Amino acid sequence: MPDATETQQSSPLTGQPSETSPAGQPEREFTVPERSQTQMILRRFFQHKLAVASLFVLLGVVLLAFVGGALWKYSYVDITADESVPPSWEHPFGTDAVGHDSFAQVLRGTQLSLGVAVLVALFSTVVGTVWGSIAGYYRGWLDTVMMRIADLVLTLPLLAVAAVLGHNVGGSWWLIAVVIAGLYWAYVARVARGVVLSLREKEFIEASKALGASDMRIILRHLVPNSLGAVIVNATILVAIAILIETALSFLGFGVRPPDTSLGLLVSNAQTAVSTRPWLFYFPGLFIIIIALTINFIGDGLRDAFDPKQTKVRE
């Protein structure tokens, strides 16, 4: 005899008997596919349509600068017979008074500006994350000394110091990037320290200490990876800031120097020709605006993606 609390019921789909609960309702098991943290971050990022569109635009600019610059028929140092020619099929961005193809020069300037920005972001992120993580983990007098050094760097007049140092490095783009990064790592350090201060009291850190993990292992294997969300968002912001700082330095004559070129240098050289040859000024300026805007939108999308409390779904 079957138990009074259990009855056999024929399934309407298979005709096989199926068990029912005491209340007479069929027992069903609902499962959700398990997602990793990376999958959840990507899912939230791709819901941010403006950030995704900006990512594709930025990738297009990068491909145009590096691949297009290598395939284009003119080099940025070539002097053609066409002088001060407006945009045409032969010269899409026109030429300057000497005969340089402006399209080739803008592509070269984009290469250097992006190179400076990426190097600044990498250097500042690595140094700032390690510095802030050590200060936040040990606290006490070491935290005080390290963060006062960071505060001292933050008080320096960025543009003035970068201009003086940039003038003395001979216009080399990677040395200029190192100078800018040397003044911006403190921002990342403060962010990393704040995140580490909240993480060091978590249970998994206490468990690692109980298992005998060294301080350096805890910092590098647990604290730094768990603070990457906030750090990556700040790194994208640094990319946009670095491009604008490099542009300002080149505009003032303290950045990249001829015969090489950058977007800021192109804008600086064309400021007296805005009324007569506006294409020399507006095309490099347009590339600066596009790069800075797309990187800021990507940073906004990454901030939403890395925020575990983010519940807003962008349509």
C-alpha positions in Angstrom: 0.0 0.0 0.0 1.4 3.4 -0.9 2.0 5.9 1.9 -1.0 8.2 2.5 1.2 11.2 1.9 2.4 10.0 -1.5 0.4 9.3 -4.6 1.3 8.2 -8.1 0.2 10.5 -10.9 0.6 10.0 -14.6 2.7 12.7 -16.3 0.8 14.5 -19.0 3.9 14.5 -21.3 5.5 11.1 -20.8 2.6 9.1 -19.4 5.0 7.9 -16.6 4.0 8.2 -13.0 5.5 11.1 -11.2 5.7 11.8 -7.5 3.7 14.6 -5.9 4.2 16.5 -2.7 1.9 16.0 0.3 0.0 19.0 -0.8 -0.6 17.4 -4.2 1.7 19.7 -6.2 4.4 18.1 -8.4 7.9 18.5 -7.1 10.0 20.6 -9.6 13.6 21.5 -9.4 14.5 24.9 -10.8 18.2 25.4 -11.6 20.1 28.5 -12.9 23.3 28.0 -14.8 26.3 28.8 -12.7 28.1 32.0 -13.8 31.7 32.9 -12.9 32.6 36.4 -11.7 34.1 37.2 -15.1 30.9 36.2 -16.9 28.8 38.3 -14.6 31.1 41.3 -15.1 31.0 40.9 -18.9 27.2 40.5 -18.8 26.8 43.8 -16.9 29.2 45.6 -19.1 27.5 44.5 -22.3 24.2 45.8 -20.9 25.8 49.3 -21.0 25.2 50.0 -24.6 27.0 53.3 -24.7 30.1 51.7 -23.2 30.0 48.9 -25.8 29.5 51.3 -28.7 32.4 53.4 -27.3 34.6 50.3 -27.1 34.0 49.5 -30.8 34.7 53.1 -31.8 37.9 53.1 -29.8 39.0 49.8 -31.3 38.3 51.4 -34.7 40.5 54.4 -33.9 43.3 52.1 -32.7 43.1 49.9 -35.8 43.0 53.0 -38.0 46.1 54.5 -36.3 48.3 51.4 -36.3 47.1 49.4 -39.2 46.0 52.3 -41.4 49.2 54.2 -40.6 51.3 51.2 -41.8 49.3 50.7 -45.0 48.8 54.4 -46.0 50.7 55.5 -49.0 52.3 58.5 -47.3 54.4 58.6 -44.2 54.1 61.4 -41.6 57.6 62.6 -42.7 57.0 62.5 -46.4 56.8 65.9 -48.2 54.6 65.9 -51.2 54.3 68.4 -54.0 50.8 69.5 -52.8 51.0 72.4 -50.4 48.1 73.7 -48.3 45.7 71.5 -50.2 42.2 71.1 -48.6 40.8 67.5 -48.0 40.5 65.4 -51.1 40.6 61.8 -52.2 44.4 62.1 -52.5 44.7 63.7 -49.1 41.7 63.0 -47.0 42.7 65.4 -44.3 44.5 67.9 -46.6 48.1 69.0 -46.4 50.1 71.6 -44.5 52.1 74.5 -45.9 55.2 72.3 -46.3 53.4 69.4 -48.1 53.0 66.9 -45.3 50.0 64.6 -45.6 47.8 65.5 -42.6 46.1 62.2 -42.6 49.4 60.4 -42.1 50.4 62.9 -39.4 47.1 62.5 -37.5 47.6 58.7 -37.6 51.1 59.1 -36.2 50.0 61.5 -33.6 47.2 59.1 -32.5 49.8 56.3 -32.2 52.0 58.4 -29.9 49.1 59.8 -27.8 47.6 56.3 -27.3 51.1 54.9 -26.5 51.6 57.6 -23.8 48.2 57.0 -22.4 48.5 53.2 -22.1 52.0 53.5 -20.6 50.8 56.1 -18.0 47.9 53.8 -17.1 50.0 50.7 -16.7 52.8 52.3 -14.7 50.4 54.3 -12.4 48.2 51.3 -11.8 50.9 48.9 -10.9 52.9 51.3 -8.7 49.7 52.8 -7.1 48.0 49.4 -6.4 51.1 47.9 -4.8 51.8 51.1 -2.8 48.2 51.5 -1.6 47.8 47.8 -0.8 50.9 47.6 1.4 49.9 50.8 3.2 46.3 49.6 3.8 47.3 46.2 4.9 50.0 47.1 7.5 48.4 50.4 8.7 50.1 52.1 11.6 53.2 54.1 11.1 54.0 52.6 7.8 50.6 53.6 6.4 51.1 57.1 7.7 54.5 57.5 6.1 53.5 56.0 2.8 50.3 58.0 2.4 52.0 61.3 3.4 54.4 60.7 0.6 51.4 60.1 -1.8 49.8 63.2 -0.4 52.9 65.2 -1.2 52.9 64.0 -4.8 49.2 65.0 -5.0 50.0 68.5 -3.9 52.6 69.1 -6.7 51.3 71.3 -9.6 51.0 68.6 -12.2 51.2 70.6 -15.4 54.1 72.7 -14.2 56.2 69.8 -13.0 55.4 67.7 -16.1 56.4 70.7 -18.3 59.7 71.2 -16.5 60.6 67.5 -16.5 59.2 67.0 -20.0 61.4 69.8 -21.3 64.5 68.1 -19.9 63.8 64.6 -21.3 64.3 65.7 -24.9 60.8 65.1 -26.2 60.9 61.3 -26.0 57.3 60.1 -25.8 58.0 57.2 -23.4 60.0 59.4 -21.0 57.1 61.9 -21.0 54.8 59.0 -20.2 57.0 58.0 -17.2 57.0 61.7 -16.0 53.2 61.9 -16.1 52.8 58.5 -14.5 55.2 59.5 -11.7 52.7 62.2 -10.8 49.5 60.2 -11.1 50.2 56.9 -9.3 49.2 58.5 -6.0 45.6 58.8 -7.1 45.5 55.0 -7.7 47.3 54.4 -4.4 44.6 56.2 -2.4 41.9 54.2 -4.1 43.7 50.8 -3.6 44.3 51.7 0.1 40.7 52.4 0.7 39.6 49.1 -0.8 42.3 47.1 1.1 41.3 48.7 4.4 37.8 47.2 4.0 39.0 43.9 2.7 41.7 43.1 5.4 39.0 42.5 8.0 37.1 39.9 5.9 36.9 36.3 6.9 38.9 34.9 4.0 41.9 37.1 5.1 41.6 35.8 8.6 41.5 32.3 7.3 44.6 32.8 5.2 46.5 34.1 8.2 45.3 31.1 10.3 46.6 28.8 7.5 50.0 30.4 7.8 50.0 32.5 4.6 52.7 35.2 4.5 51.8 38.8 4.4 53.1 39.2 0.8 51.1 36.2 -0.4 48.0 37.7 1.2 48.6 41.1 -0.4 49.4 39.7 -3.9 47.1 36.7 -4.1 44.0 38.0 -2.2 44.0 41.8 -1.6 45.3 43.0 -4.9 43.0 40.8 -7.1 39.9 41.7 -5.0 40.7 45.4 -5.4 41.1 45.3 -9.2 37.5 46.4 -9.9 38.0 49.9 -8.5 41.6 50.0 -9.8 40.6 49.1 -13.4 38.0 51.8 -13.5 40.5 54.4 -12.3 43.0 53.1 -14.9 40.6 53.9 -17.7 40.1 57.4 -16.3 43.9 57.7 -16.3 44.1 56.9 -20.0 41.8 59.8 -20.8 43.6 62.2 -18.4 47.0 61.1 -19.8 46.0 61.9 -23.4 44.8 65.4 -22.3 47.9 66.1 -20.3 50.2 65.0 -23.2 48.1 67.1 -25.5 48.5 70.1 -23.2 52.3 69.6 -22.9 52.8 69.2 -26.6 50.6 72.3 -27.2 52.8 74.3 -24.8 56.0 72.9 -26.5 57.1 70.7 -23.7 55.9 67.4 -25.1 56.8 65.5 -28.3 59.0 67.5 -30.6 59.5 67.5 -34.4 60.2 65.6 -36.6 58.0 63.3 -34.6 54.5 64.5 -33.9 51.5 64.0 -31.6 47.9 65.2 -31.6 48.7 68.0 -29.2 51.6 69.1 -31.3 49.5 69.1 -34.5 46.9 71.3 -32.8 49.6 73.6 -31.5 51.1 74.0 -34.9 47.8 74.7 -36.6 46.4 77.3 -34.1 47.5 80.2 -36.3 46.0 78.6 -39.4 42.4 78.0 -38.1 40.9 80.7 -40.4 43.0 79.8 -43.5 43.5 76.0 -43.2 41.0 74.8 -40.6 41.5 71.1 -41.5 44.9 71.2 -39.9 43.3 72.2 -36.6 40.0 70.4 -36.5 41.0 66.8 -37.6 43.6 66.2 -34.8 41.2 68.0 -32.3 38.4 65.7 -33.4 40.6 62.6 -32.7 41.4 63.9 -29.2 37.7 64.4 -28.4 36.7 61.0 -29.7 39.5 59.2 -27.8 38.8 61.0 -24.5 35.0 60.6 -24.7 35.0 56.9 -25.6 37.5 56.1 -22.8 35.3 57.9 -20.3 32.2 56.0 -21.5 34.1 52.7 -21.3 35.1 53.6 -17.7 31.5 54.3 -16.8 30.5 50.9 -18.2 33.3 49.2 -16.2 32.3 51.0 -13.0 28.8 49.5 -13.5 30.1 46.1 -14.3 32.5 45.8 -11.3 29.9 47.1 -8.9 28.4 44.1 -7.1 25.5 46.1 -5.9 24.6 47.3 -9.4 21.0 46.4 -10.1 20.1 48.9 -12.8 19.8 47.2 -16.2 20.4 49.6 -19.1 18.0 49.1 -21.9 
